[in-house]
Amino acid sequence: MDALGINLPGLLTQLISFTILFLILYKFLYGPITNMLDQRAERIKASLEAAERARTEAASSAEAVEQEMGKARQEGQRLIAEAQEAARRAGEQIEQRSRQQSDEIIARAQSEIAQQRDSAIEELRRQFAGLAVLAAERVVERELDPARHQELIDSVLEEGLSARQN
């Protein structure tokens, strides 16, 4: 083998040295690097799974938020409708009270008018009775007793009023 330029004892020494180096590298370098790469692959895999779970949870959370927003919108619409109904009822109550108050004011005004009319008629009767007595005194030239003839005066006034009304 010398003819080929191969030195057998050098080759054996190099083969043994290479094998020892290979075993040392395998034991101290290849094993830890492989373990480190495996661990890193596991961490990456776990991170990807966590990211997928987070994405799924985010999607479900988004759906839940949408559902909650829908419920909130419905609740808001219901509250608005209730508030509008309450406002309508309050308006009706205010309108009813206003009508009642105006009816009461009208009734009081009519009652006052009737009382004032009655008192005006009574005052007119008294004045007319006094004028009738005065006129009768002058015509008869004697004094009439108003208390004695009040019944007569009242009946004449009643006849005069009923004749006017008919």
C-alpha angles and dihedrals in degrees: 000000000000087000091063092048096251117136107206099202089047090047092050091048091050091047092051091045090049092048092049090046090047092051092046092048091045093050099041104025113020096046096050093043091049091048091048091049091047091050091048090049089051091050091049090048091049090047091051091049090048090049090050091049090048090049090050092046091048090052092049090044090052089052091048091049090050090050091048091048089051090051090047090051091050091048090049091051090048091050091048091050091049091049091050091049091049090049091050092050091047090051091051091049091050090048091049092049090048091052092047091049092048090048090050091048091049091048091049091047091050090048091050090047091051091048092048090047091050092047090047090051090048091049090048090050091052092048092044091048090051091048091046091052091047091048091046090050092053093045096047092033092224135092119261123210106242095201093051095047098038091102091053091048092049092051091049090050092049090051090048093049094046090049090053094048093052 
